[in-house]
Amino acid sequence: MSDATEGGHSVSGPSPDRATPTREPVTQDGAVRDPIVTDPADVRVVMDADQISRACARMAHQILEANRGATDLMLLGIPTRGVNLAHRLAAAMAEVEGVEIPTGALDITMYRDDLRRHPTRAVGHTHLPRGIDDAVVVLVDDVLYSGRTVRAALDALGDIGRPRVVRLAVLVDRGHRQLPIRADHVGKNLPTAASERVRVRLDEVDGVTDVTISRPTDGSPGSGPDTTIDDHGDPA
């Protein structure tokens, strides 16, 4: 069972018996894989730490402007790095508004649309700073790709409550959408080929902060367009 906490209380999520929790790293096709091999010469930094910081500050101001302040705002990050980005946005908004912005995490594992084919997934944890009914919820993620991760997040959110408004903030929008989903706030629009890999690294998780784009070495895991991955291990 996937558990969520709301103000210190547990909120139960769906428990399909087709999913078995695991801690092994998996890719889009559900297989346990070695890290993707890339030629260092093919790795290009497209955002450094300062650029990411400025992008977060800009998105924070945009979110506040769209909401006309911080009233009823709640940020929910999609693990892993979406949670860290949500806290960065909350800190930037707190500097402007002088109030703490409720910030939490929304696990989408049990709502992925590939569970029937690949049931072995690591189940994460959902944390809600308060109830979401009638709140203005901003979902936060690192990379927007096919839109399937966001669709799963909307399904997860709908099972928890009924927000007044749901918006989406992403650090990088790399295109190649497979669903009619659009981000409201974007740090950087990054044109990519489907076979390229966009990697977001944050100091809180990786010890370094940047965004890189690379093309996997031919023959290595993830070198084809059907196995391009991002932070979630699927085209998200």
C-alpha positions as protocol buffer text, in pm:
chain_id: "A"
residue {
  index: 1
  type: MET
  ca { x: 0 y: 0 z: 0 }
}
residue {
  index: 2
  type: SER
  ca { x: 119 y: 349 z: -80 }
}
residue {
  index: 3
  type: ASP
  ca { x: 88 y: 580 z: 221 }
}
residue {
  index: 4
  type: ALA
  ca { x: 54 y: 955 z: 235 }
}
residue {
  index: 5
  type: THR
  ca { x: 82 y: 1180 z: 535 }
}
residue {
  index: 6
  type: GLU
  ca { x: -137 y: 1484 z: 581 }
}
residue {
  index: 7
  type: GLY
  ca { x: -58 y: 1699 z: 879 }
}
residue {
  index: 8
  type: GLY
  ca { x: 96 y: 1397 z: 1051 }
}
residue {
  index: 9
  type: HIS
  ca { x: -190 y: 1163 z: 962 }
}
residue {
  index: 10
  type: SER
  ca { x: -175 y: 872 z: 719 }
}
residue {
  index: 11
  type: VAL
  ca { x: -368 y: 886 z: 393 }
}
residue {
  index: 12
  type: SER
  ca { x: -397 y: 556 z: 210 }
}
residue {
  index: 13
  type: GLY
  ca { x: -333 y: 526 z: -160 }
}
residue {
  index: 14
  type: PRO
  ca { x: -422 y: 250 z: -405 }
}
residue {
  index: 15
  type: SER
  ca { x: -271 y: -95 z: -356 }
}
residue {
  index: 16
  type: PRO
  ca { x: -298 y: -284 z: -685 }
}
residue {
  index: 17
  type: ASP
  ca { x: -170 y: -636 z: -635 }
}
residue {
  index: 18
  type: ARG
  ca { x: 8 y: -612 z: -966 }
}
residue {
  index: 19
  type: ALA
  ca { x: 278 y: -389 z: -812 }
}
residue {
  index: 20
  type: THR
  ca { x: 556 y: -519 z: -589 }
}
residue {
  index: 21
  type: PRO
  ca { x: 780 y: -264 z: -413 }
}
residue {
  index: 22
  type: THR
  ca { x: 1149 y: -288 z: -485 }
}
residue {
  index: 23
  type: ARG
  ca { x: 1455 y: -74 z: -432 }
}
residue {
  index: 24
  type: GLU
  ca { x: 1634 y: -176 z: -750 }
}
residue {
  index: 25
  type: PRO
  ca { x: 1688 y: 94 z: -1014 }
}
residue {
  index: 26
  type: VAL
  ca { x: 1469 y: 42 z: -1318 }
}
residue {
  index: 27
  type: THR
  ca { x: 1437 y: 202 z: -1658 }
}
residue {
  index: 28
  type: GLN
  ca { x: 1135 y: 277 z: -1873 }
}
residue {
  index: 29
  type: ASP
  ca { x: 1095 y: -86 z: -1978 }
}
residue {
  index: 30
  type: GLY
  ca { x: 1111 y: -211 z: -1619 }
}
residue {
  index: 31
  type: ALA
  ca { x: 1447 y: -388 z: -1648 }
}
residue {
  index: 32
  type: VAL
  ca { x: 1730 y: -341 z: -1402 }
}
residue {
  index: 33
  type: ARG
  ca { x: 2002 y: -164 z: -1595 }
}
residue {
  index: 34
  type: ASP
  ca { x: 2358 y: -43 z: -1553 }
}
residue {
  index: 35
  type: PRO
  ca { x: 2405 y: 335 z: -1570 }
}
residue {
  index: 36
  type: ILE
  ca { x: 2384 y: 479 z: -1920 }
}
residue {
  index: 37
  type: VAL
  ca { x: 2725 y: 512 z: -2083 }
}
residue {
  index: 38
  type: THR
  ca { x: 2798 y: 840 z: -2258 }
}
residue {
  index: 39
  type: ASP
  ca { x: 3102 y: 983 z: -2424 }
}
residue {
  index: 40
  type: PRO
  ca { x: 3213 y: 1283 z: -2210 }
}
residue {
  index: 41
  type: ALA
  ca { x: 3266 y: 1476 z: -2532 }
}
residue {
  index: 42
  type: ASP
  ca { x: 2895 y: 1440 z: -2607 }
}
residue {
  index: 43
  type: VAL
  ca { x: 2781 y: 1580 z: -2270 }
}
residue {
  index: 44
  type: ARG
  ca { x: 2687 y: 1947 z: -2286 }
}
residue {
  index: 45
  type: VAL
  ca { x: 2593 y: 2167 z: -1989 }
}
residue {
  index: 46
  type: VAL
  ca { x: 2284 y: 2371 z: -2080 }
}
residue {
  index: 47
  type: MET
  ca { x: 2215 y: 2523 z: -1737 }
}
residue {
  index: 48
  type: ASP
  ca { x: 2464 y: 2583 z: -1458 }
}
residue {
  index: 49
  type: ALA
  ca { x: 2389 y: 2645 z: -1090 }
}
residue {
  index: 50
  type: ASP
  ca { x: 2347 y: 3021 z: -1131 }
}
residue {
  index: 51
  type: GLN
  ca { x: 2112 y: 2979 z: -1427 }
}
residue {
  index: 52
  type: ILE
  ca { x: 1903 y: 2726 z: -1237 }
}
residue {
  index: 53
  type: SER
  ca { x: 1886 y: 2961 z: -939 }
}
residue {
  index: 54
  type: ARG
  ca { x: 1769 y: 3247 z: -1161 }
}
residue {
  index: 55
  type: ALA
  ca { x: 1513 y: 3021 z: -1332 }
}
residue {
  index: 56
  type: CYS
  ca { x: 1371 y: 2917 z: -996 }
}
residue {
  index: 57
  type: ALA
  ca { x: 1350 y: 3280 z: -881 }
}
residue {
  index: 58
  type: ARG
  ca { x: 1172 y: 3375 z: -1204 }
}
residue {
  index: 59
  type: MET
  ca { x: 924 y: 3087 z: -1175 }
}
residue {
  index: 60
  type: ALA
  ca { x: 859 y: 3173 z: -811 }
}
residue {
  index: 61
  type: HIS
  ca { x: 762 y: 3528 z: -909 }
}
residue {
  index: 62
  type: GLN
  ca { x: 545 y: 3398 z: -1193 }
}
residue {
  index: 63
  type: ILE
  ca { x: 360 y: 3161 z: -961 }
}
residue {
  index: 64
  type: LEU
  ca { x: 294 y: 3439 z: -710 }
}
residue {
  index: 65
  type: GLU
  ca { x: 181 y: 3675 z: -984 }
}
residue {
  index: 66
  type: ALA
  ca { x: -56 y: 3415 z: -1134 }
}
residue {
  index: 67
  type: ASN
  ca { x: -203 y: 3349 z: -789 }
}
residue {
  index: 68
  type: ARG
  ca { x: -201 y: 3718 z: -687 }
}
residue {
  index: 69
  type: GLY
  ca { x: -2 y: 3633 z: -378 }
}
residue {
  index: 70
  type: ALA
  ca { x: 59 y: 3327 z: -164 }
}
residue {
  index: 71
  type: THR
  ca { x: -299 y: 3273 z: -44 }
}
residue {
  index: 72
  type: ASP
  ca { x: -401 y: 2904 z: -59 }
}
residue {
  index: 73
  type: LEU
  ca { x: -83 y: 2808 z: -246 }
}
residue {
  index: 74
  type: MET
  ca { x: 69 y: 2463 z: -200 }
}
residue {
  index: 75
  type: LEU
  ca { x: 370 y: 2318 z: -379 }
}
residue {
  index: 76
  type: LEU
  ca { x: 390 y: 1942 z: -434 }
}
residue {
  index: 77
  type: GLY
  ca { x: 709 y: 1805 z: -584 }
}
residue {
  index: 78
  type: ILE
  ca { x: 722 y: 1482 z: -784 }
}
residue {
  index: 79
  type: PRO
  ca { x: 1008 y: 1272 z: -645 }
}
residue {
  index: 80
  type: THR
  ca { x: 1293 y: 1276 z: -667 }
}
residue {
  index: 81
  type: ARG
  ca { x: 1427 y: 1611 z: -781 }
}
residue {
  index: 82
  type: GLY
  ca { x: 1087 y: 1771 z: -819 }
}
residue {
  index: 83
  type: VAL
  ca { x: 1065 y: 1774 z: -439 }
}
residue {
  index: 84
  type: ASN
  ca { x: 1397 y: 1959 z: -408 }
}
residue {
  index: 85
  type: LEU
  ca { x: 1289 y: 2207 z: -674 }
}
residue {
  index: 86
  type: ALA
  ca { x: 960 y: 2263 z: -490 }
}
residue {
  index: 87
  type: HIS
  ca { x: 1152 y: 2356 z: -176 }
}
residue {
  index: 88
  type: ARG
  ca { x: 1372 y: 2592 z: -376 }
}
residue {
  index: 89
  type: LEU
  ca { x: 1065 y: 2762 z: -521 }
}
residue {
  index: 90
  type: ALA
  ca { x: 905 y: 2782 z: -175 }
}
residue {
  index: 91
  type: ALA
  ca { x: 1217 y: 2948 z: -34 }
}
residue {
  index: 92
  type: ALA
  ca { x: 1221 y: 3203 z: -316 }
}
residue {
  index: 93
  type: MET
  ca { x: 851 y: 3280 z: -265 }
}
residue {
  index: 94
  type: ALA
  ca { x: 897 y: 3312 z: 110 }
}
residue {
  index: 95
  type: GLU
  ca { x: 1159 y: 3583 z: 50 }
}
residue {
  index: 96
  type: VAL
  ca { x: 906 y: 3780 z: -154 }
}
residue {
  index: 97
  type: GLU
  ca { x: 592 y: 3723 z: 52 }
}
residue {
  index: 98
  type: GLY
  ca { x: 742 y: 3684 z: 399 }
}
residue {
  index: 99
  type: VAL
  ca { x: 534 y: 3374 z: 469 }
}
residue {
  index: 100
  type: GLU
  ca { x: 609 y: 3003 z: 455 }
}
residue {
  index: 101
  type: ILE
  ca { x: 463 y: 2825 z: 153 }
}
residue {
  index: 102
  type: PRO
  ca { x: 327 y: 2475 z: 234 }
}
residue {
  index: 103
  type: THR
  ca { x: 544 y: 2227 z: 46 }
}
residue {
  index: 104
  type: GLY
  ca { x: 524 y: 1849 z: 15 }
}
residue {
  index: 105
  type: ALA
  ca { x: 582 y: 1547 z: -206 }
}
residue {
  index: 106
  type: LEU
  ca { x: 346 y: 1350 z: -431 }
}
residue {
  index: 107
  type: ASP
  ca { x: 445 y: 991 z: -513 }
}
residue {
  index: 108
  type: ILE
  ca { x: 304 y: 869 z: -845 }
}
residue {
  index: 109
  type: THR
  ca { x: 439 y: 513 z: -851 }
}
residue {
  index: 110
  type: MET
  ca { x: 105 y: 335 z: -827 }
}
residue {
  index: 111
  type: TYR
  ca { x: -51 y: 557 z: -1093 }
}
residue {
  index: 112
  type: ARG
  ca { x: 197 y: 494 z: -1374 }
}
residue {
  index: 113
  type: ASP
  ca { x: 38 y: 368 z: -1693 }
}
residue {
  index: 114
  type: ASP
  ca { x: 300 y: 96 z: -1744 }
}
residue {
  index: 115
  type: LEU
  ca { x: 242 y: -97 z: -1418 }
}
residue {
  index: 116
  type: ARG
  ca { x: 48 y: -370 z: -1596 }
}
residue {
  index: 117
  type: ARG
  ca { x: 348 y: -447 z: -1816 }
}
residue {
  index: 118
  type: HIS
  ca { x: 620 y: -378 z: -1559 }
}
residue {
  index: 119
  type: PRO
  ca { x: 483 y: -427 z: -1206 }
}
residue {
  index: 120
  type: THR
  ca { x: 813 y: -409 z: -1015 }
}
residue {
  index: 121
  type: ARG
  ca { x: 846 y: -53 z: -892 }
}
residue {
  index: 122
  type: ALA
  ca { x: 989 y: 121 z: -585 }
}
residue {
  index: 123
  type: VAL
  ca { x: 698 y: 278 z: -397 }
}
residue {
  index: 124
  type: GLY
  ca { x: 776 y: 623 z: -263 }
}
residue {
  index: 125
  type: HIS
  ca { x: 611 y: 841 z: -2 }
}
residue {
  index: 126
  type: THR
  ca { x: 354 y: 1116 z: -33 }
}
residue {
  index: 127
  type: HIS
  ca { x: 366 y: 1400 z: 218 }
}
residue {
  index: 128
  type: LEU
  ca { x: 95 y: 1665 z: 230 }
}
residue {
  index: 129
  type: PRO
  ca { x: 159 y: 1974 z: 442 }
}
residue {
  index: 130
  type: ARG
  ca { x: -219 y: 2011 z: 479 }
}
residue {
  index: 131
  type: GLY
  ca { x: -540 y: 1913 z: 303 }
}
residue {
  index: 132
  type: ILE
  ca { x: -557 y: 1990 z: -68 }
}
residue {
  index: 133
  type: ASP
  ca { x: -931 y: 2058 z: -95 }
}
residue {
  index: 134
  type: ASP
  ca { x: -987 y: 2405 z: -241 }
}
residue {
  index: 135
  type: ALA
  ca { x: -610 y: 2468 z: -248 }
}
residue {
  index: 136
  type: VAL
  ca { x: -411 y: 2609 z: -539 }
}
residue {
  index: 137
  type: VAL
  ca { x: -172 y: 2320 z: -597 }
}
residue {
  index: 138
  type: VAL
  ca { x: 141 y: 2367 z: -804 }
}
residue {
  index: 139
  type: LEU
  ca { x: 295 y: 2039 z: -916 }
}
residue {
  index: 140
  type: VAL
  ca { x: 670 y: 2070 z: -952 }
}
residue {
  index: 141
  type: ASP
  ca { x: 895 y: 1846 z: -1162 }
}
residue {
  index: 142
  type: ASP
  ca { x: 1243 y: 1865 z: -1310 }
}
residue {
  index: 143
  type: VAL
  ca { x: 1184 y: 1755 z: -1672 }
}
residue {
  index: 144
  type: LEU
  ca { x: 865 y: 1758 z: -1878 }
}
residue {
  index: 145
  type: TYR
  ca { x: 882 y: 1512 z: -2167 }
}
residue {
  index: 146
  type: SER
  ca { x: 595 y: 1288 z: -2279 }
}
residue {
  index: 147
  type: GLY
  ca { x: 354 y: 1414 z: -2011 }
}
residue {
  index: 148
  type: ARG
  ca { x: 287 y: 1069 z: -1868 }
}
residue {
  index: 149
  type: THR
  ca { x: 441 y: 1147 z: -1529 }
}
residue {
  index: 150
  type: VAL
  ca { x: 219 y: 1454 z: -1497 }
}
residue {
  index: 151
  type: ARG
  ca { x: -89 y: 1253 z: -1595 }
}
residue {
  index: 152
  type: ALA
  ca { x: -4 y: 1006 z: -1319 }
}
residue {
  index: 153
  type: ALA
  ca { x: 40 y: 1294 z: -1074 }
}
residue {
  index: 154
  type: LEU
  ca { x: -304 y: 1432 z: -1162 }
}
residue {
  index: 155
  type: ASP
  ca { x: -460 y: 1091 z: -1103 }
}
residue {
  index: 156
  type: ALA
  ca { x: -283 y: 1061 z: -767 }
}
residue {
  index: 157
  type: LEU
  ca { x: -396 y: 1409 z: -669 }
}
residue {
  index: 158
  type: GLY
  ca { x: -756 y: 1334 z: -763 }
}
residue {
  index: 159
  type: ASP
  ca { x: -763 y: 1034 z: -529 }
}
residue {
  index: 160
  type: ILE
  ca { x: -649 y: 1251 z: -238 }
}
residue {
  index: 161
  type: GLY
  ca { x: -880 y: 1550 z: -272 }
}
residue {
  index: 162
  type: ARG
  ca { x: -1019 y: 1823 z: -494 }
}
residue {
  index: 163
  type: PRO
  ca { x: -792 y: 2126 z: -537 }
}
residue {
  index: 164
  type: ARG
  ca { x: -946 y: 2448 z: -663 }
}
residue {
  index: 165
  type: VAL
  ca { x: -669 y: 2485 z: -922 }
}
residue {
  index: 166
  type: VAL
  ca { x: -379 y: 2267 z: -1034 }
}
residue {
  index: 167
  type: ARG
  ca { x: -82 y: 2421 z: -1211 }
}
residue {
  index: 168
  type: LEU
  ca { x: 247 y: 2276 z: -1333 }
}
residue {
  index: 169
  type: ALA
  ca { x: 599 y: 2415 z: -1291 }
}
residue {
  index: 170
  type: VAL
  ca { x: 898 y: 2242 z: -1450 }
}
residue {
  index: 171
  type: LEU
  ca { x: 1264 y: 2334 z: -1467 }
}
residue {
  index: 172
  type: VAL
  ca { x: 1307 y: 2197 z: -1821 }
}
residue {
  index: 173
  type: ASP
  ca { x: 1055 y: 2136 z: -2097 }
}
residue {
  index: 174
  type: ARG
  ca { x: 1224 y: 1921 z: -2361 }
}
residue {
  index: 175
  type: GLY
  ca { x: 923 y: 1867 z: -2587 }
}
residue {
  index: 176
  type: HIS
  ca { x: 815 y: 1536 z: -2747 }
}
residue {
  index: 177
  type: ARG
  ca { x: 475 y: 1534 z: -2575 }
}
residue {
  index: 178
  type: GLN
  ca { x: 261 y: 1220 z: -2602 }
}
residue {
  index: 179
  type: LEU
  ca { x: -34 y: 1362 z: -2407 }
}
residue {
  index: 180
  type: PRO
  ca { x: -209 y: 1703 z: -2423 }
}
residue {
  index: 181
  type: ILE
  ca { x: -26 y: 1846 z: -2121 }
}
residue {
  index: 182
  type: ARG
  ca { x: 139 y: 2187 z: -2096 }
}
residue {
  index: 183
  type: ALA
  ca { x: 343 y: 2347 z: -1819 }
}
residue {
  index: 184
  type: ASP
  ca { x: 226 y: 2681 z: -1676 }
}
residue {
  index: 185
  type: HIS
  ca { x: 573 y: 2782 z: -1558 }
}
residue {
  index: 186
  type: VAL
  ca { x: 895 y: 2673 z: -1731 }
}
residue {
  index: 187
  type: GLY
  ca { x: 1254 y: 2744 z: -1634 }
}
residue {
  index: 188
  type: LYS
  ca { x: 1395 y: 2660 z: -1978 }
}
residue {
  index: 189
  type: ASN
  ca { x: 1249 y: 2532 z: -2304 }
}
residue {
  index: 190
  type: LEU
  ca { x: 1509 y: 2292 z: -2442 }
}
residue {
  index: 191
  type: PRO
  ca { x: 1469 y: 2152 z: -2794 }
}
residue {
  index: 192
  type: THR
  ca { x: 1601 y: 1794 z: -2802 }
}
residue {
  index: 193
  type: ALA
  ca { x: 1613 y: 1483 z: -3016 }
}
residue {
  index: 194
  type: ALA
  ca { x: 1416 y: 1189 z: -2877 }
}
residue {
  index: 195
  type: SER
  ca { x: 1736 y: 985 z: -2845 }
}
residue {
  index: 196
  type: GLU
  ca { x: 1909 y: 1246 z: -2630 }
}
residue {
  index: 197
  type: ARG
  ca { x: 1915 y: 1234 z: -2253 }
}
residue {
  index: 198
  type: VAL
  ca { x: 1841 y: 1538 z: -2040 }
}
residue {
  index: 199
  type: ARG
  ca { x: 1980 y: 1508 z: -1691 }
}
residue {
  index: 200
  type: VAL
  ca { x: 1903 y: 1741 z: -1402 }
}
residue {
  index: 201
  type: ARG
  ca { x: 2140 y: 1732 z: -1107 }
}
residue {
  index: 202
  type: LEU
  ca { x: 2078 y: 1919 z: -783 }
}
residue {
  index: 203
  type: ASP
  ca { x: 2320 y: 1973 z: -500 }
}
residue {
  index: 204
  type: GLU
  ca { x: 2074 y: 1832 z: -245 }
}
residue {
  index: 205
  type: VAL
  ca { x: 2078 y: 1495 z: -422 }
}
residue {
  index: 206
  type: ASP
  ca { x: 2384 y: 1483 z: -646 }
}
residue {
  index: 207
  type: GLY
  ca { x: 2634 y: 1718 z: -485 }
}
residue {
  index: 208
  type: VAL
  ca { x: 2634 y: 1937 z: -796 }
}
residue {
  index: 209
  type: THR
  ca { x: 2373 y: 2155 z: -965 }
}
residue {
  index: 210
  type: ASP
  ca { x: 2338 y: 2165 z: -1342 }
}
residue {
  index: 211
  type: VAL
  ca { x: 2137 y: 2045 z: -1641 }
}
residue {
  index: 212
  type: THR
  ca { x: 2315 y: 1845 z: -1910 }
}
residue {
  index: 213
  type: ILE
  ca { x: 2215 y: 1702 z: -2244 }
}
residue {
  index: 214
  type: SER
  ca { x: 2387 y: 1399 z: -2394 }
}
residue {
  index: 215
  type: ARG
  ca { x: 2352 y: 1124 z: -2648 }
}
residue {
  index: 216
  type: PRO
  ca { x: 2417 y: 773 z: -2512 }
}
residue {
  index: 217
  type: THR
  ca { x: 2702 y: 582 z: -2670 }
}
residue {
  index: 218
  type: ASP
  ca { x: 2581 y: 346 z: -2946 }
}
residue {
  index: 219
  type: GLY
  ca { x: 2502 y: 5 z: -2806 }
}
residue {
  index: 220
  type: SER
  ca { x: 2477 y: 121 z: -2444 }
}
residue {
  index: 221
  type: PRO
  ca { x: 2152 y: 94 z: -2245 }
}
residue {
  index: 222
  type: GLY
  ca { x: 1919 y: 374 z: -2340 }
}
residue {
  index: 223
  type: SER
  ca { x: 2087 y: 451 z: -2671 }
}
residue {
  index: 224
  type: GLY
  ca { x: 1765 y: 417 z: -2875 }
}
residue {
  index: 225
  type: PRO
  ca { x: 1464 y: 649 z: -2882 }
}
residue {
  index: 226
  type: ASP
  ca { x: 1246 y: 389 z: -2710 }
}
residue {
  index: 227
  type: THR
  ca { x: 1471 y: 382 z: -2405 }
}
residue {
  index: 228
  type: THR
  ca { x: 1543 y: 751 z: -2355 }
}
residue {
  index: 229
  type: ILE
  ca { x: 1504 y: 817 z: -1983 }
}
residue {
  index: 230
  type: ASP
  ca { x: 1491 y: 1105 z: -1742 }
}
residue {
  index: 231
  type: ASP
  ca { x: 1485 y: 1132 z: -1364 }
}
residue {
  index: 232
  type: HIS
  ca { x: 1178 y: 907 z: -1343 }
}
residue {
  index: 233
  type: GLY
  ca { x: 1317 y: 628 z: -1556 }
}
residue {
  index: 234
  type: ASP
  ca { x: 1052 y: 684 z: -1823 }
}
residue {
  index: 235
  type: PRO
  ca { x: 966 y: 945 z: -2085 }
}
residue {
  index: 236
  type: ALA
  ca { x: 797 y: 1192 z: -1855 }
}
